[in-house]
Every structure is written in C-alpha cells, then in structure tokens.
C-alpha cells in the first residue's frame, strides 16, 4: 500500500466524523482528555501517598505521549499542516502537550495541562451540534455590539469605586483596616459586587452609612450589563431573522430554527 492511501485513511479517521472509525476515534479521544484532566486534578491533592502519586505521574506522561503522537499524526495527514497548526484546535492541541515537557525545566508547569479540557470542544463535531453555532454567533455579535456601552458602564463603576474608596479611607482610616486608597477601593468593589468577604469592615457610624450607600448602589447597578446585553441580543435576533430570506417568495422574518417559509411553505 502506498503512502498516499494511508495518509488519506488517517485523515478520514482523525479529522472526519462521518465514518464509524472517525466517530470512535473522537469518542476515545474525549475519554482520554477527560481522564487526563481528572488525573491532573487528583494529583494536586496534598494528602496522596507517594506510591499513588508516582502512578498518577506515570499516567500523566502516558497521556502526554498519546496526545503527542496524535498531534504528530494530525500534522502528517493534514492536507495543509501549517494551516492546521495555526488553527484554533491546532493551537489547543499543541498547548495540551507542551506543559508536560516544560515541567522538566519549570516545576509545577504540568498543572497548565488543564488546558486539555478545551479539547472537549471537539464534542460539537461528534454530536453534530454545529447547527447551534448560528445561535452562538448571534450571541457573539450581540456582545460585540454592546461592548462600548458595557465599557462605559464599567468605567463608571470604577469611578464610583474610587470615590467610595477615597471616602472610606478618609472616614475610617488605617486604624480600622482602610490602610490605603487602593485597599479601600478593593473593599468598595467587594461591597458593590455583593461578595462581602468581611476582611475589612467599617467601624464608625459615618463609615457604615457610606457602606450602606455602596451596597444600595451595588444592587441598583448589578443588572445594568444584563439589560444592555439583552437589548442588543433582541435587536440582533431581529436582524438575524431579516437575513433569512426565502428564495421562492423573497420574504424575510423567519425564525432561526425554521426549515420552511412561513409564507409560501418552500424549504429554506
């Protein structure tokens, strides 16, 4: 058998999802990815016995060897190897093996292998969920359309945090934990976002009054980004329906999931 048919066969198995072998390869790959991430998470536990830790590290290197071999095979059988290497999946595939080799020189770098979890995105190809990418694109376009409004809102919140933080620094002072304006701004952000760590708390009556105002401000502004994105998403969905034009009657306004024209019944 010549090299070309072998290369084409490997391409069908590794990059394709239509054949049985292609589906089996992708399913096995995702099982290996999830298993490798679980091994990495278990390895980070501090109370593991030494023997189990050695087994886990051996398993980690076994996964790395398998993923390295798979990456090299992808480069070999890809029609345009450089194009694959520069693609999203190509970069993720490379990043999923580099930390293991980097850990030979930089201790602890192997924990960056958690990036392997991104490879599970290949499940979209296996389960034929590509049709949902159109909905994801609508969401992405809405986020891009609302980025300026959200940035203006973000900077407004930053200004408010600096103002509240400066007031708390003046009112409470270092003796109550507000040792600097940056630390007071940190307290304000924690308060506005309703996280409330409790590591710094106002002690004076005026400080508690300002803290109450910060809390109320947080409740009033926390839903603003959601409203901005929702408004843009509604407009983008309307624009998306306008893009879906029937080739028979040339009328638009169809839903994203519609398969037939709601006016003439022709298939979209």
Residue pairs with C-beta under 8 A, 6 or more apart in sequence:
7 76
7 77
8 77
10 73
10 76
10 77
11 77
11 78
11 79
12 19
12 21
12 22
13 19
13 21
13 22
13 25
14 22
14 25
14 70
14 73
14 74
14 77
15 22
15 74
15 77
15 78
16 22
17 23
17 26
17 125
17 126
17 128
23 126
26 122
26 125
26 126
27 126
29 70
29 119
29 122
30 119
30 120
30 122
30 123
30 126
32 63
32 66
32 67
33 96
33 116
33 117
33 119
33 120
34 117
34 120
35 63
36 59
36 60
36 63
36 67
36 113
36 116
37 113
37 114
37 116
37 117
39 56
39 59
39 60
39 63
40 60
40 110
40 111
40 113
40 114
40 116
42 48
42 56
43 53
43 56
43 57
43 60
44 111
48 56
60 100
60 110
60 113
61 100
64 97
64 100
64 101
64 113
67 93
67 96
67 97
67 116
68 97
70 93
71 93
71 94
71 97
74 84
74 90
74 93
75 81
75 84
75 85
78 84
84 90
85 91
85 94
89 119
89 121
89 122
92 115
92 118
92 119
92 121
93 119
95 112
95 115
96 113
96 115
96 116
96 118
96 119
99 109
99 110
99 111
99 112
99 113
99 115
100 110
100 113
102 109
102 110
102 112
103 109
103 110
123 129
124 130
124 132
124 133
134 240
134 256
135 256
138 233
138 236
138 237
138 240
138 256
139 233
141 236
142 229
142 232
142 233
142 235
142 236
143 229
143 232
145 232
145 235
145 236
146 228
146 229
146 231
146 232
149 228
149 232
150 225
150 228
150 229
153 221
153 224
153 225
153 228
157 192
157 221
160 188
160 192
160 217
161 185
161 188
161 189
161 192
162 181
162 185
162 188
164 184
164 185
164 188
164 191
164 192
164 210
164 213
164 214
164 217
165 181
165 182
165 184
165 185
165 186
165 187
165 188
166 181
166 184
166 185
167 210
168 178
168 184
168 187
168 188
168 202
168 207
168 210
168 211
169 178
169 180
169 181
169 184
171 202
171 204
171 206
171 207
171 210
172 178
172 184
172 202
172 203
172 204
172 207
174 180
176 200
176 201
176 202
176 203
176 204
176 207
177 183
177 199
177 200
177 201
178 184
178 187
178 200
183 200
187 200
188 214
190 196
190 197
191 211
191 214
191 215
191 218
192 214
192 215
192 217
192 218
192 221
192 222
193 218
193 222
194 215
194 218
194 219
194 222
202 208
202 210
202 211
237 256
240 256
241 252
241 253
241 254
241 255
241 256
242 252
242 253
243 252
244 252
244 253
244 254
244 255
244 256
244 258
244 268
245 251
245 252
246 252
246 254
246 261
246 263
246 264
246 266
246 268
247 266
247 268
248 261
248 264
248 266
249 261
249 263
249 264
249 266
251 261
251 263
251 264
253 262
254 261
254 262
254 268
258 268
259 267
259 268
260 266
260 267
260 268
261 267
261 268
